[in-house]
Amino acid sequence: MPELPEVEALREFLVERAGGRPVVRVQPVAINVLKTYDPPLTDLEGGVITAVDRHGKFLDLTVGALHLVIHLARAGWLRWQDELPEAPPRPGKGPLALRVHLGERSAGDEADEARRPGFDLTEAGTQKRLAVFCVRHPVEVPGVARLGPDPLAADFTEEAFATLLKGERRRIKGVLRDQNVVAGIGNAYSDEILHAARMSPYKPAANLSAEETAHLYAAVRNTLRDAVERSRGLAAGSLKREKKTGLRVHGRTGEPCPVCGDTILEVSFSDSSLQYCPTCQTGGKPLADRRTSRFLK
């Protein structure tokens, strides 16, 4: 799933490639991708992309007076093409969900006019959750309206973070992933953050000491900033590979921990899994796994 660093890199990529271009045509291919109907997608046509913003894991393209808001969900992606096919895409069982044709930045930009660039939104797999919204303001998107603070924002201070955790009885892994608490962190980077903080994903958030909260806050900021820096300047097609190579524990079950050399373990859930290092994070003890009948703490 694209998380804050990848979506931020896509934002920067679109600022460079799409900023200042008019929207020529928007073609929904998957019937379930569009979540709003007023204003219609056709109202975007002719509008110029004047800004590209990010709200947590949401991309927000300002097109004239409207906003094209995109949530890539678990298996969605944005694929840029310098020259899109002129023939309309055919609805079917393929990954293509929506196509956006863009025009030249200026009347004299003949090369761009000939090539007619743009981007496709695609989604792999059978669970179709990619979502596109055409709205007058991004807060009209329910997921955006509910977002917690951005962990890379200047006002996301250690004190603000401690306030968010106060009285929170859930495990810290779940709290970090909750978009209503902190925007943009998902399954992968929550694993990475907790490994950097040397903290068990099962630790109740309300039980964190002031020192542990400070360490976790630093891990949140540093992990996400480092991931954004690694992704900066990469083409959209290279971001998935960069994310995988940069992860230290997530998705690396059975491999040695890069810090201590212990074997990275996994806990499986119905729709996801987490990875952690027992030595670095849980005092050497394995965590409870739904596939076993033991519940260790």
C-alpha positions as a Markdown table, in Angstrom:
| # | Residue | x | y | z |
|---|---|---|---|---|
| 1 | Met | 0.0 | 0.0 | 0.0 |
| 2 | Pro | 1.4 | 3.5 | -0.9 |
| 3 | Glu | 1.9 | 5.4 | 2.4 |
| 4 | Leu | 3.0 | 8.9 | 3.2 |
| 5 | Pro | 6.5 | 8.8 | 1.7 |
| 6 | Glu | 5.3 | 7.3 | -1.6 |
| 7 | Val | 2.3 | 9.6 | -1.9 |
| 8 | Glu | 4.5 | 12.6 | -1.1 |
| 9 | Ala | 7.0 | 11.5 | -3.8 |
| 10 | Leu | 4.1 | 11.1 | -6.3 |
| 11 | Arg | 2.9 | 14.6 | -5.3 |
| 12 | Glu | 6.3 | 16.1 | -6.1 |
| 13 | Phe | 6.5 | 14.1 | -9.3 |
| 14 | Leu | 3.1 | 15.5 | -10.4 |
| 15 | Val | 4.0 | 19.0 | -9.5 |
| 16 | Glu | 6.9 | 18.7 | -12.0 |
| 17 | Arg | 5.1 | 16.8 | -14.7 |
| 18 | Ala | 1.5 | 17.9 | -14.5 |
| 19 | Gly | 1.6 | 21.3 | -12.9 |
| 20 | Gly | 0.5 | 24.1 | -15.2 |
| 21 | Arg | -1.1 | 21.7 | -17.7 |
| 22 | Pro | -4.8 | 21.8 | -18.6 |
| 23 | Val | -7.0 | 18.7 | -18.2 |
| 24 | Val | -8.1 | 17.7 | -21.7 |
| 25 | Arg | -10.2 | 14.6 | -20.8 |
| 26 | Val | -10.9 | 12.3 | -17.9 |
| 27 | Gln | -12.0 | 8.8 | -18.7 |
| 28 | Pro | -13.2 | 6.5 | -15.9 |
| 29 | Val | -12.8 | 2.9 | -16.9 |
| 30 | Ala | -13.7 | 1.0 | -13.7 |
| 31 | Ile | -17.3 | 1.8 | -12.7 |
| 32 | Asn | -16.6 | 1.6 | -9.0 |
| 33 | Val | -13.6 | 4.0 | -9.0 |
| 34 | Leu | -15.6 | 7.3 | -8.9 |
| 35 | Lys | -17.1 | 8.0 | -5.5 |
| 36 | Thr | -18.8 | 11.4 | -6.3 |
| 37 | Tyr | -21.1 | 12.6 | -9.1 |
| 38 | Asp | -21.6 | 16.3 | -8.4 |
| 39 | Pro | -19.7 | 18.1 | -9.8 |
| 40 | Pro | -19.2 | 15.6 | -12.8 |
| 41 | Leu | -15.7 | 14.7 | -14.0 |
| 42 | Thr | -16.4 | 16.6 | -17.2 |
| 43 | Asp | -16.3 | 19.8 | -15.2 |
| 44 | Leu | -12.5 | 19.2 | -14.8 |
| 45 | Glu | -11.9 | 19.4 | -18.6 |
| 46 | Gly | -10.4 | 22.7 | -19.6 |
| 47 | Gly | -9.2 | 23.5 | -16.0 |
| 48 | Val | -5.5 | 24.0 | -15.4 |
| 49 | Ile | -3.7 | 22.1 | -12.6 |
| 50 | Thr | -2.5 | 24.8 | -10.4 |
| 51 | Ala | -1.4 | 22.8 | -7.3 |
| 52 | Val | -0.8 | 19.2 | -6.1 |
| 53 | Asp | -1.2 | 18.6 | -2.4 |
| 54 | Arg | -1.2 | 15.6 | -0.1 |
| 55 | His | -3.5 | 14.9 | 2.8 |
| 56 | Gly | -2.2 | 11.8 | 4.6 |
| 57 | Lys | -2.4 | 9.1 | 1.8 |
| 58 | Phe | -4.7 | 11.2 | -0.4 |
| 59 | Leu | -3.4 | 13.1 | -3.5 |
| 60 | Asp | -5.2 | 16.3 | -4.2 |
| 61 | Leu | -4.9 | 18.0 | -7.6 |
| 62 | Thr | -6.4 | 21.5 | -7.8 |
| 63 | Val | -8.0 | 21.9 | -11.2 |
| 64 | Gly | -9.4 | 25.3 | -11.7 |
| 65 | Ala | -12.0 | 25.7 | -8.9 |
| 66 | Leu | -12.3 | 22.0 | -8.4 |
| 67 | His | -10.2 | 19.2 | -6.7 |
| 68 | Leu | -9.5 | 15.8 | -8.1 |
| 69 | Val | -8.7 | 13.8 | -5.0 |
| 70 | Ile | -7.2 | 10.3 | -5.3 |
| 71 | His | -6.8 | 7.5 | -2.7 |
| 72 | Leu | -4.7 | 4.6 | -4.1 |
| 73 | Ala | -5.8 | 2.2 | -1.3 |
| 74 | Arg | -3.9 | -1.0 | -1.0 |
| 75 | Ala | -3.1 | -2.0 | -4.6 |
| 76 | Gly | -3.6 | 1.2 | -6.6 |
| 77 | Trp | -0.9 | 3.1 | -8.4 |
| 78 | Leu | -0.4 | 6.1 | -10.7 |
| 79 | Arg | 1.4 | 5.5 | -14.0 |
| 80 | Trp | 2.6 | 8.5 | -16.0 |
| 81 | Gln | 2.8 | 8.3 | -19.7 |
| 82 | Asp | 4.5 | 10.9 | -21.9 |
| 83 | Glu | 2.1 | 9.9 | -24.7 |
| 84 | Leu | -1.2 | 8.5 | -23.9 |
| 85 | Pro | -3.2 | 6.5 | -26.5 |
| 86 | Glu | -5.8 | 8.5 | -28.3 |
| 87 | Ala | -8.2 | 5.6 | -28.5 |
| 88 | Pro | -10.6 | 5.4 | -25.6 |
| 89 | Pro | -9.7 | 2.6 | -23.1 |
| 90 | Arg | -12.0 | -0.4 | -23.0 |
| 91 | Pro | -13.7 | -1.3 | -19.8 |
| 92 | Gly | -12.9 | -4.8 | -18.7 |
| 93 | Lys | -11.1 | -6.9 | -16.2 |
| 94 | Gly | -7.7 | -5.2 | -16.5 |
| 95 | Pro | -6.0 | -3.0 | -13.9 |
| 96 | Leu | -6.8 | 0.3 | -15.6 |
| 97 | Ala | -9.3 | 2.3 | -13.5 |
| 98 | Leu | -9.1 | 5.9 | -14.8 |
| 99 | Arg | -7.2 | 7.8 | -17.4 |
| 100 | Val | -6.4 | 11.6 | -17.3 |
| 101 | His | -5.3 | 13.3 | -20.6 |
| 102 | Leu | -3.4 | 16.5 | -20.2 |
| 103 | Gly | -2.5 | 19.3 | -22.6 |
| 104 | Glu | 0.4 | 21.5 | -23.3 |
| 105 | Arg | 1.5 | 24.1 | -20.7 |
| 106 | Ser | 1.5 | 26.9 | -23.3 |
| 107 | Ala | 0.2 | 27.5 | -26.8 |
| 108 | Gly | 3.7 | 27.4 | -28.2 |
| 109 | Asp | 4.5 | 24.0 | -26.7 |
| 110 | Glu | 4.1 | 22.0 | -29.9 |
| 111 | Ala | 6.0 | 19.0 | -28.6 |
| 112 | Asp | 3.7 | 18.5 | -25.7 |
| 113 | Glu | 0.7 | 19.1 | -27.9 |
| 114 | Ala | 1.8 | 16.3 | -30.2 |
| 115 | Arg | 2.5 | 13.9 | -27.5 |
| 116 | Arg | -0.5 | 14.6 | -25.3 |
| 117 | Pro | 0.8 | 13.3 | -21.9 |
| 118 | Gly | -1.2 | 12.2 | -18.9 |
| 119 | Phe | -1.5 | 9.5 | -16.3 |
| 120 | Asp | -3.4 | 6.3 | -15.6 |
| 121 | Leu | -4.7 | 5.1 | -12.3 |
| 122 | Thr | -4.4 | 1.3 | -12.0 |
| 123 | Glu | -5.3 | -1.2 | -9.4 |
| 124 | Ala | -4.1 | -4.8 | -9.2 |
| 125 | Gly | -6.1 | -7.7 | -7.6 |
| 126 | Thr | -9.8 | -8.4 | -7.1 |
| 127 | Gln | -10.5 | -6.1 | -4.1 |
| 128 | Lys | -11.1 | -2.8 | -5.8 |
| 129 | Arg | -10.7 | 0.0 | -3.3 |
| 130 | Leu | -9.0 | 2.7 | -5.3 |
| 131 | Ala | -11.2 | 5.8 | -5.0 |
| 132 | Val | -11.5 | 9.1 | -7.0 |
| 133 | Phe | -13.4 | 12.1 | -5.9 |
| 134 | Cys | -14.3 | 15.3 | -7.8 |
| 135 | Val | -15.2 | 17.9 | -5.2 |
| 136 | Arg | -15.2 | 21.6 | -4.7 |
| 137 | His | -13.1 | 21.3 | -1.5 |
| 138 | Pro | -11.0 | 18.4 | -0.3 |
| 139 | Val | -12.8 | 18.2 | 3.1 |
| 140 | Glu | -15.9 | 17.1 | 1.2 |
| 141 | Val | -14.1 | 13.7 | 1.0 |
| 142 | Pro | -15.0 | 11.9 | 4.2 |
| 143 | Gly | -11.6 | 10.3 | 4.6 |
| 144 | Val | -9.8 | 13.6 | 4.3 |
| 145 | Ala | -12.2 | 15.3 | 6.8 |
| 146 | Arg | -11.4 | 12.7 | 9.4 |
| 147 | Leu | -7.6 | 12.8 | 9.1 |
| 148 | Gly | -5.5 | 13.4 | 12.1 |
| 149 | Pro | -2.4 | 15.7 | 12.0 |
| 150 | Asp | 0.4 | 15.1 | 9.4 |
| 151 | Pro | 3.4 | 13.7 | 11.2 |
| 152 | Leu | 5.8 | 15.8 | 9.0 |
| 153 | Ala | 4.0 | 19.1 | 9.6 |
| 154 | Ala | 5.8 | 21.8 | 11.5 |
| 155 | Asp | 3.1 | 21.9 | 14.2 |
| 156 | Phe | 3.4 | 18.1 | 14.8 |
| 157 | Thr | 5.5 | 18.5 | 17.9 |
| 158 | Glu | 6.5 | 16.0 | 20.6 |
| 159 | Glu | 4.0 | 17.6 | 22.9 |
| 160 | Ala | 1.2 | 17.3 | 20.3 |
| 161 | Phe | 2.1 | 13.7 | 19.8 |
| 162 | Ala | 2.0 | 12.9 | 23.5 |
| 163 | Thr | -1.4 | 14.5 | 23.7 |
| 164 | Leu | -2.7 | 12.2 | 20.9 |
| 165 | Leu | -1.5 | 9.1 | 22.9 |
| 166 | Lys | -2.8 | 10.2 | 26.2 |
| 167 | Gly | -5.6 | 7.9 | 27.4 |
| 168 | Glu | -5.2 | 5.7 | 24.3 |
| 169 | Arg | -5.7 | 2.1 | 25.4 |
| 170 | Arg | -5.1 | 0.4 | 22.1 |
| 171 | Arg | -1.8 | -1.2 | 21.1 |
| 172 | Ile | 0.7 | 1.3 | 19.7 |
| 173 | Lys | 0.8 | -0.4 | 16.3 |
| 174 | Gly | -2.9 | 0.1 | 15.8 |
| 175 | Val | -2.7 | 3.7 | 17.0 |
| 176 | Leu | 0.0 | 4.6 | 14.5 |
| 177 | Arg | -2.0 | 3.1 | 11.7 |
| 178 | Asp | -5.2 | 4.9 | 12.6 |
| 179 | Gln | -5.6 | 7.7 | 10.1 |
| 180 | Asn | -7.9 | 9.6 | 12.5 |
| 181 | Val | -5.0 | 9.9 | 15.0 |
| 182 | Val | -2.0 | 10.4 | 12.7 |
| 183 | Ala | -2.3 | 10.8 | 8.9 |
| 184 | Gly | -0.3 | 8.8 | 6.4 |
| 185 | Ile | 1.3 | 5.9 | 8.3 |
| 186 | Gly | 0.3 | 2.4 | 7.3 |
| 187 | Asn | 1.3 | -1.1 | 8.0 |
| 188 | Ala | 4.8 | -1.0 | 6.6 |
| 189 | Tyr | 6.0 | 2.2 | 8.1 |
| 190 | Ser | 4.5 | 1.5 | 11.5 |
| 191 | Asp | 6.6 | -1.6 | 11.6 |
| 192 | Glu | 9.7 | 0.4 | 10.6 |
| 193 | Ile | 8.9 | 3.2 | 13.1 |
| 194 | Leu | 8.5 | 0.7 | 16.0 |
| 195 | His | 11.7 | -1.1 | 15.1 |
| 196 | Ala | 13.6 | 2.2 | 15.1 |
| 197 | Ala | 12.1 | 3.0 | 18.5 |
| 198 | Arg | 12.9 | -0.5 | 19.8 |
| 199 | Met | 9.3 | -0.8 | 20.9 |
| 200 | Ser | 6.9 | -3.8 | 20.9 |
| 201 | Pro | 3.9 | -3.3 | 18.5 |
| 202 | Tyr | 1.7 | -4.8 | 21.2 |
| 203 | Lys | 2.6 | -2.1 | 23.9 |
| 204 | Pro | -0.5 | -0.2 | 25.0 |
| 205 | Ala | -0.1 | 3.4 | 23.9 |
| 206 | Ala | -1.3 | 4.8 | 27.3 |
| 207 | Asn | 1.6 | 3.0 | 29.1 |
| 208 | Leu | 4.4 | 4.8 | 27.3 |
| 209 | Ser | 6.7 | 6.8 | 29.6 |
| 210 | Ala | 7.8 | 10.3 | 28.7 |
| 211 | Glu | 11.1 | 8.9 | 27.5 |
| 212 | Glu | 9.5 | 6.2 | 25.4 |
| 213 | Thr | 7.1 | 8.8 | 23.8 |
| 214 | Ala | 10.1 | 11.0 | 23.0 |
| 215 | His | 11.9 | 8.0 | 21.3 |
| 216 | Leu | 8.8 | 7.1 | 19.4 |
| 217 | Tyr | 8.2 | 10.6 | 18.2 |
| 218 | Ala | 11.8 | 10.9 | 16.9 |
| 219 | Ala | 11.4 | 7.5 | 15.2 |
| 220 | Val | 8.2 | 8.7 | 13.5 |
| 221 | Arg | 9.8 | 11.9 | 12.2 |
| 222 | Asn | 13.1 | 10.4 | 11.2 |
| 223 | Thr | 11.7 | 7.2 | 9.6 |
| 224 | Leu | 9.3 | 9.1 | 7.4 |
| 225 | Arg | 11.7 | 11.9 | 6.5 |
| 226 | Asp | 14.4 | 9.4 | 5.5 |
| 227 | Ala | 11.9 | 7.5 | 3.3 |
| 228 | Val | 10.7 | 10.8 | 1.7 |
| 229 | Glu | 14.4 | 11.7 | 0.9 |
| 230 | Arg | 15.1 | 8.3 | -0.6 |
| 231 | Ser | 12.1 | 8.7 | -2.9 |
| 232 | Arg | 12.6 | 12.3 | -3.9 |
| 233 | Gly | 13.3 | 12.8 | -7.5 |
| 234 | Leu | 12.5 | 9.2 | -8.6 |
| 235 | Ala | 10.1 | 8.5 | -11.4 |
| 236 | Ala | 6.7 | 7.2 | -10.4 |
| 237 | Gly | 7.5 | 3.8 | -11.7 |
| 238 | Ser | 10.5 | 3.4 | -9.4 |
| 239 | Leu | 8.9 | 4.3 | -6.1 |
| 240 | Lys | 7.6 | 0.8 | -5.3 |
| 241 | Arg | 11.0 | -0.7 | -5.7 |
| 242 | Glu | 12.6 | 2.0 | -3.6 |
| 243 | Lys | 10.1 | 1.4 | -0.8 |
| 244 | Lys | 10.8 | -2.3 | -0.7 |
| 245 | Thr | 14.6 | -1.9 | -0.7 |
| 246 | Gly | 14.4 | 0.7 | 2.1 |
| 247 | Leu | 12.4 | -1.3 | 4.5 |
| 248 | Arg | 14.4 | -2.9 | 7.4 |
| 249 | Val | 11.9 | -5.3 | 9.0 |
| 250 | His | 8.6 | -5.1 | 7.2 |
| 251 | Gly | 8.2 | -7.8 | 4.6 |
| 252 | Arg | 11.5 | -9.5 | 5.8 |
| 253 | Thr | 10.2 | -12.4 | 7.8 |
| 254 | Gly | 13.0 | -14.9 | 8.4 |
| 255 | Glu | 15.8 | -12.5 | 7.5 |
| 256 | Pro | 18.4 | -11.3 | 10.0 |
| 257 | Cys | 17.7 | -8.0 | 11.8 |
| 258 | Pro | 20.0 | -5.3 | 10.3 |
| 259 | Val | 20.7 | -4.1 | 13.9 |
| 260 | Cys | 21.3 | -7.2 | 16.0 |
| 261 | Gly | 21.2 | -10.1 | 13.6 |
| 262 | Asp | 18.3 | -11.9 | 15.3 |
| 263 | Thr | 15.6 | -13.5 | 13.0 |
| 264 | Ile | 12.8 | -11.2 | 12.1 |
| 265 | Leu | 9.4 | -12.7 | 13.1 |
| 266 | Glu | 5.9 | -12.2 | 11.9 |
| 267 | Val | 2.4 | -12.0 | 13.4 |
| 268 | Ser | -0.4 | -12.7 | 10.9 |
| 269 | Phe | -3.9 | -11.3 | 11.0 |
| 270 | Ser | -6.9 | -11.9 | 8.7 |
| 271 | Asp | -6.0 | -9.2 | 6.2 |
| 272 | Ser | -2.4 | -8.2 | 7.1 |
| 273 | Ser | 0.7 | -9.1 | 9.0 |
| 274 | Leu | 3.4 | -7.3 | 11.0 |
| 275 | Gln | 7.1 | -8.0 | 11.3 |
| 276 | Tyr | 9.4 | -7.2 | 14.2 |
| 277 | Cys | 12.7 | -8.1 | 15.8 |
| 278 | Pro | 12.3 | -10.0 | 19.1 |
| 279 | Thr | 15.7 | -8.9 | 20.5 |
| 280 | Cys | 15.3 | -5.2 | 19.5 |
| 281 | Gln | 11.6 | -4.9 | 20.4 |
| 282 | Thr | 10.2 | -7.5 | 22.7 |
| 283 | Gly | 13.0 | -8.6 | 25.0 |
| 284 | Gly | 13.6 | -11.7 | 23.0 |
| 285 | Lys | 10.0 | -13.1 | 23.4 |
| 286 | Pro | 7.8 | -13.9 | 20.4 |
| 287 | Leu | 4.5 | -12.1 | 20.2 |
| 288 | Ala | 1.1 | -13.9 | 20.1 |
| 289 | Asp | 0.1 | -15.0 | 16.7 |
| 290 | Arg | -3.5 | -15.8 | 15.7 |
| 291 | Arg | -2.3 | -19.0 | 14.2 |
| 292 | Thr | -1.3 | -20.2 | 17.7 |
| 293 | Ser | -3.3 | -20.6 | 20.9 |
| 294 | Arg | -0.7 | -18.9 | 23.0 |
| 295 | Phe | -1.1 | -15.3 | 24.0 |
| 296 | Leu | 2.2 | -13.9 | 25.1 |
| 297 | Lys | 2.8 | -10.4 | 26.4 |
